[in-house]
Amino acid sequence: MSAPMKRRDFLVRSTSALAAAATTSRARRSFGQTNMTLRLALAGDVILSRRVSMLTEPRFLELAQLLRDADCAVGNCELVMARREEGHPSAAGRSLSVVVDPMVADEMAWLGFDMMSTANNHSLDYGRGGVAATLAHLDRAGIVGAGTGSNLQQAAAMRYADTPGGRVGLVGCSSTFAPHAPAVRARGDFPGVAGLNAIRRNVRWQLPKAIYDGVRAAADALKPLQASGALFEPPPGLQFMGASFVEGPEPEMLSEPHPVDLERVTDAVQVGRRNARLVLASLQAHEIYRELTTPDPFVPVLARAAIDAGADVFITHGSHYLAGIEIYRGKPIFYGLGDFFFQYETVPGFAADTFEAYGLDAHAIDPSLATEKIPLAGGRKLWETVVPTLDYEGDRLVGVELHPATLGMSQPRHQRGTPVAASREDGERIVVELAELSKVHGTTIQWDGAKGVVDLT
């Protein structure tokens, strides 16, 4: 950008150029085409707290162009956008509240995002007012939000973006949430409660007989100490310290999505299937299994059920790490896209209880003191991602490419967390590691010298 050109002039000219390009693209497409093309771009967790529209780094602009060149670009809005008067903070403790200036919605639009899943563990960071404010600011910027709403019906609804390649639907949900975060259904005789589209898990711990018997003995020994005449009957099976146990051949975690929540997601997918060309389902899940890069067992169950119901793509966000890719019935399941923006270190402020939870002075004026206390695991893998682009001809997926990026792990905090296209060396390593994680799902990924290519045969 030349020095004399003001930002508004730059944005106006850029927008005009993009509109002209889109018009040319639309001219090549007619509603009568049976093989009309559509390109989808996907991004990981978006924790964006600083302006980026003035950046001129070519490798950053390369990634932004990937989003803009797509008919529809989708990410995970893992933050709340609200002015001070638009909500009230929720007690967060050691879980940092990610509440940012509403200008972030404009930055997301400048980047090229069309849709955002808003269901995640930060959705209620600024209370129920923050839920409404985030959706309103996204809408103002022309971005569709899915996964939160003024009641459960709104939070669970399929949302749509009309694109040059056709209508795209998105349903968002989250399995990681505070107890007060799930939206509540509205009734004719009582209003609903704002929140997120929650996916509850049914978890049982399987233990060999000898250990299982020991847990049962401990439960029996403590039972006389518990109050009698409980208002509610306990769930069936062995319950101990708030967990359920079953006997089995080896220690194992058995995890399934709650059937009511599963049905709510598949119902939304079926609605989308009747009303959109392309249907996406997005889950935010911090739950993992054994490794940072392995999803909880309930995730594949939910993902495959969504695809069986008619979804074209299932996207898992939230773990902050890349995880494997599965091609199920010809449809991709992304088990983790990592972070696309990770600017948590420059979030403008946190509630006093967060400072206290980390043993800091609640009157401290530097919010970065709290971010320094977060014990992040995973090293460089936390600061690496891919941007998948998916190409469709008609209703057929014809290509999936993986564009690697890095987020500047070694940079100072005021720069760290912004993605740039990876160097050739880093890009090959990222794609090769993702290919290894995908082998367990039967997926083959090749490095072509610039990006990863998923084998769809």
Steps between C-alpha positions, in 0.01 A plus 500: 500500500648838403546748783256767373214249459268504798374172643139570400605572141703180499207294628259658251732432207575148620131425547418634155770286342379190683140573399603535136686170517203332661266639235724358228501166682120501531467572130661165427241322714136449422228346714446241231850358532507154654877514557522852643823544694533608861811553710489480877781624728525393863694658786567393857442689823487876456617690810554842343563798727698742280441674168660316211352680197799734479758219480701476179695178567467303171471161671217629720317648201544168321290330767237776495473455124429130548192596701391771256541277195263243649126519443459449874758527780416358844677523837445458875428832674658414836436837658231749596466835323329753725516858616521555873128573532386203289539232765635397836809285561465144619723367777782331312768408753795335331315489166576835343207704371552589135300819453619730220405822325218466242739627231616136486187420298616746234845344501344156449301636205813662356677164525223341294295302753137430406392274787609440859410237755436688824448201733803448725621521858538880469149569366372620840815689608301824503173351612185459297527855377834408349334218306258744337771762444734256323228385261395860436854617421558203269172576323595867466821390327313264267614179672259220590528367856381151601493315831375761747173686536230647721366149574578142407292508184704795373835358615438161336359634174667450163632836376559588137735705283410568139819482294594520131522120497168442676347499844712364788351390833678477836393358836732566795524325836740457792577225749720725716304751704438642846191372685310823428585511128249268325204672336157400631202430278221758491147382580164656445464560874860597578782674309821325409851583618778629276810284464666240281394180327643255753612142435504307826711187534406175667831375645563167671833371625568136425717310748622138529314294764756530780519880474126530443433300815732733690308806382173331598639426847605862542157620386328264744726613787416867440129451437399525871659847512271630226168666577201271471170588343654672197256703290607323179576137434868436412571374146522123453828312533802561719537870586803625692633855549270629229609247237343185352688169486447173313692174503703405194818331381728806524497862617317711246296817467162440338355825372189567292302812409178540693228359270276807537782733395607269218147498362479880520812534284392239245154661478664833416720330239194347335337843481817637342512214253160604365587868484866539402745378242769428757446412868765538771499394864750650745588376850718676756652238732788526745450135592782275379595134535846395618680751273455870422436406137247221559131589531278375778315180391166682484624730220516239218155378605357850468691577180390186318141542616500854358629374166250213501229765548621695197797719598769548235776599745556462875748735668639463852645807670620578848795276584740764355697224326487339159346155503435238234262508204253224420317454171170338599262402221690739276453792743785655702513506878761738641579391855696816580609807302710663771520877539457740211544809718630458856532856629386414852803681647366841394137461611431842657398388848374230736269475801656549844434137596736387224788699653415360843480143366858530378625654824529848350399838634137556399587870449783428253474721193677268252274217372799323346605400853208255498571361153857420607361263764327270250693169477478440126604152386606379159779745415513605135200283406278751679619762251451303176194438288368429154231675298309232307337596172231267367392508136161376384358436155128459532450284809836326462810582707784505249792636702626574851819702538671586828686832515742504797553806717696604809403750771838639603571310821839674547374853437428754778152493650381806304563308173454137602181321403456636147517239221725512196546246223763252617846481346557203272695318773243564774212434264629159400555403864150614602334308216708187555411499870131548416523216249635275774211595732254423220627150427299353788187622318608339173575837338799564274647851470784591265731804499517648148779748571272784608201349681339179615264310270245254642448181302126466433519181295 
